[in-house]
Amino acid sequence: MTTPQHKIGSGFGANSTAADVLTGIDLAGRLAVVTGGYSGIGIEATRALAAAGAHVVVPARRPAVATEALAGIDNVEVDELDLGDLASVRAFADRFLASGRKIDIVINNAAIMACPETRVGPGWEAQFATNHLGHYALVNRLWPAISAAGGGRVVAVSSTGHLRSAIRWDDVQFEHGYDKWDAYGQAKTANILFAVRLDALGRDADVRAFAIHPGGILTPLQRHLAKEEMVAAGWIDENGNAASPVFKTPEAGSATEVWAATSPQLDGLGGVYCEDCDIAGLNPADGVTRVGVRDYAIDPEQAARLWTLSAELTGVDAFATSTR
Ligand SMILES: NC(=O)c1ccc[n+]([C@@H]2O[C@H](COP(=O)([O-])OP(=O)(O)OC[C@H]3O[C@@H](n4cnc5c(N)ncnc54)[C@H](OP(=O)(O)O)[C@@H]3O)[C@@H](O)[C@H]2O)c1
């Protein structure tokens, strides 16, 4: 049954941390893959999952940087992965599958945001390719290990950025004019639609998928933004300090993805967008409200259409024989 897109009253909130949501949860013997799990909110998710007993695999575009950042955290393994390069995704997945291990949790956490127009692979827009297509290919290639675990969860890290743009079916790759925020918005909508479709397809294998918005957190994600742009947005002051009271700490920013990946409160549920450690409501599409999910991002038909397009572009679909 489709999970309703409204709050369940988890008891956690915007200031809950990843450690808070894992209180009393033992992840010993579980394996988690956290893309980008060595920076920003990702490293806090890695830290918390490992502290709860999980073995955490951190696929990294810059393995040496990841290894240094994660030094001192036990139960962590770094491997190489560039989500903007499908050969790299395939090589990582092949290495992992060859290890014979199962995967209980995947957190598609890595992303780039608002970069100048960049093309990767066969000319794909980099934010759509990295944030969505790379993760799409990764999960599909790792599917034998994910489905083998039983009770697995996949979390797609999205953003309120999705409010900015639906999938631009007539120009997905921005061949007719580029806007860095529309491109981020489309990619973050794609993350939600991916979770909606994966949840429908993976349910029979007892794998559920969720999309989440972590909150606003000052991290290296803002690397492509000029200081003036962040000052004008009210995010930082002239000295580079956080100026907005809505910013979360990285520990709180990682809480929703960790909650979605592990909470028994979500057992039997899936295919929904979460924020502040709870299932979110619908966004009213008034152009002002910055919470909740837009209808176009959880539409099952658009989710299926995006899955088909992603399969065509990447050449991989773990559910190709499915009739749904
Ligand atoms: N921070 C916020 O306010 C905010 C708000 C809403 C949503 N989010 C979402 O939260 C997630 C984490 O963001 P963050 O703020 O923690 O950002 P971050 O600190 O910049 O971390 C992003 C990670 O993604 C990795 N990455 C980027 N391109 C990659 C590629 N081609 N292949 C593999 N890995 C790649 C980065 O690796 P390198 O460091 O090696 O480049 C980094 O480890 C993202 O999905 C973001 O969209 C963040």
The ligand as an SDF file (V2000), in Angstrom:
LIG
                    3D

 48 52  0  0  0  0  0  0  0  0999 V2000
   24.1150   21.5140    3.0000 N   0  0  0  0  0  0  0  0  0  0  0  0
   22.8430   21.8390    2.8110 C   0  0  0  0  0  0  0  0  0  0  0  0
   22.3590   22.9130    3.2280 O   0  0  0  0  0  0  0  0  0  0  0  0
   21.9390   20.9020    2.0630 C   0  0  0  0  0  0  0  0  0  0  0  0
   20.5890   21.2780    1.9110 C   0  0  0  0  0  0  0  0  0  0  0  0
   19.7500   20.4420    1.2220 C   0  0  0  0  0  0  0  0  0  0  0  0
   20.2230   19.2470    0.7180 C   0  0  0  0  0  0  0  0  0  0  0  0
   21.5260   18.9080    0.8640 N   0  0  0  0  0  0  0  0  0  0  0  0
   22.0010   17.6400    0.3040 C   0  0  0  0  0  0  0  0  0  0  0  0
   22.7370   16.9310    1.2720 O   0  0  0  0  0  0  0  0  0  0  0  0
   23.7060   16.0930    0.6220 C   0  0  0  0  0  0  0  0  0  0  0  0
   25.0660   16.2590    1.2620 C   0  0  0  0  0  0  0  0  0  0  0  0
   25.4530   17.6010    1.1000 O   0  0  0  0  0  0  0  0  0  0  0  0
   26.5670   18.2980    1.9900 P   0  0  0  0  0  0  0  0  0  0  0  0
   26.0190   19.6140    2.3470 O   0  0  0  0  0  0  0  0  0  0  0  0
   27.0530   17.3930    3.0450 O   0  0  0  0  0  0  0  0  0  0  0  0
   27.6820   18.5400    0.8610 O   0  0  0  0  0  0  0  0  0  0  0  0
   29.2580   18.2900    0.7970 P   0  0  0  0  0  0  0  0  0  0  0  0
   29.8790   18.5200    2.1200 O   0  0  0  0  0  0  0  0  0  0  0  0
   29.7350   19.0750   -0.3740 O   0  0  0  0  0  0  0  0  0  0  0  0
   29.3490   16.7410    0.4570 O   0  0  0  0  0  0  0  0  0  0  0  0
   29.0250   16.2650   -0.8030 C   0  0  0  0  0  0  0  0  0  0  0  0
   29.8200   15.0120   -1.0650 C   0  0  0  0  0  0  0  0  0  0  0  0
   29.4970   14.5730   -2.3950 O   0  0  0  0  0  0  0  0  0  0  0  0
   30.7050   14.1740   -3.0150 C   0  0  0  0  0  0  0  0  0  0  0  0
   30.6460   14.2290   -4.4730 N   0  0  0  0  0  0  0  0  0  0  0  0
   30.4430   15.2960   -5.2610 C   0  0  0  0  0  0  0  0  0  0  0  0
   30.5400   14.9540   -6.5630 N   0  0  0  0  0  0  0  0  0  0  0  0
   30.8070   13.6270   -6.5940 C   0  0  0  0  0  0  0  0  0  0  0  0
   31.0430   12.6890   -7.6190 C   0  0  0  0  0  0  0  0  0  0  0  0
   31.0610   13.0390   -8.9170 N   0  0  0  0  0  0  0  0  0  0  0  0
   31.2780   11.4040   -7.2870 N   0  0  0  0  0  0  0  0  0  0  0  0
   31.3110   11.0210   -5.9960 C   0  0  0  0  0  0  0  0  0  0  0  0
   31.1010   11.8710   -4.9610 N   0  0  0  0  0  0  0  0  0  0  0  0
   30.8740   13.1560   -5.2540 C   0  0  0  0  0  0  0  0  0  0  0  0
   31.7260   15.1610   -2.4860 C   0  0  0  0  0  0  0  0  0  0  0  0
   33.0100   14.6690   -2.7200 O   0  0  0  0  0  0  0  0  0  0  0  0
   34.2600   15.6780   -2.8910 P   0  0  0  0  0  0  0  0  0  0  0  0
   34.3720   16.4260   -1.6030 O   0  0  0  0  0  0  0  0  0  0  0  0
   35.4160   14.7790   -3.1520 O   0  0  0  0  0  0  0  0  0  0  0  0
   33.9250   16.5710   -4.0470 O   0  0  0  0  0  0  0  0  0  0  0  0
   31.3320   15.2260   -1.0120 C   0  0  0  0  0  0  0  0  0  0  0  0
   31.9330   14.1650   -0.3170 O   0  0  0  0  0  0  0  0  0  0  0  0
   23.6420   16.4610   -0.8660 C   0  0  0  0  0  0  0  0  0  0  0  0
   22.8700   15.5030   -1.5430 O   0  0  0  0  0  0  0  0  0  0  0  0
   22.9390   17.8040   -0.8690 C   0  0  0  0  0  0  0  0  0  0  0  0
   22.2370   18.0510   -2.0780 O   0  0  0  0  0  0  0  0  0  0  0  0
   22.3970   19.7020    1.5450 C   0  0  0  0  0  0  0  0  0  0  0  0
  1  2  1  0
  2  3  2  0
  2  4  1  0
  4  5  1  0
  4 48  2  0
  5  6  2  0
  6  7  1  0
  7  8  2  0
  8  9  1  0
  8 48  1  0
  9 10  1  0
  9 46  1  0
 10 11  1  0
 11 12  1  0
 11 44  1  0
 12 13  1  0
 13 14  1  0
 14 15  2  0
 14 16  1  0
 14 17  1  0
 17 18  1  0
 18 19  2  0
 18 20  1  0
 18 21  1  0
 21 22  1  0
 22 23  1  0
 23 24  1  0
 23 42  1  0
 24 25  1  0
 25 26  1  0
 25 36  1  0
 26 27  1  0
 26 35  1  0
 27 28  2  0
 28 29  1  0
 29 30  1  0
 29 35  2  0
 30 31  1  0
 30 32  2  0
 32 33  1  0
 33 34  2  0
 34 35  1  0
 36 37  1  0
 36 42  1  0
 37 38  1  0
 38 39  2  0
 38 40  1  0
 38 41  1  0
 42 43  1  0
 44 45  1  0
 44 46  1  0
 46 47  1  0
M  CHG  2   8   1  16  -1
M  END
$$$$
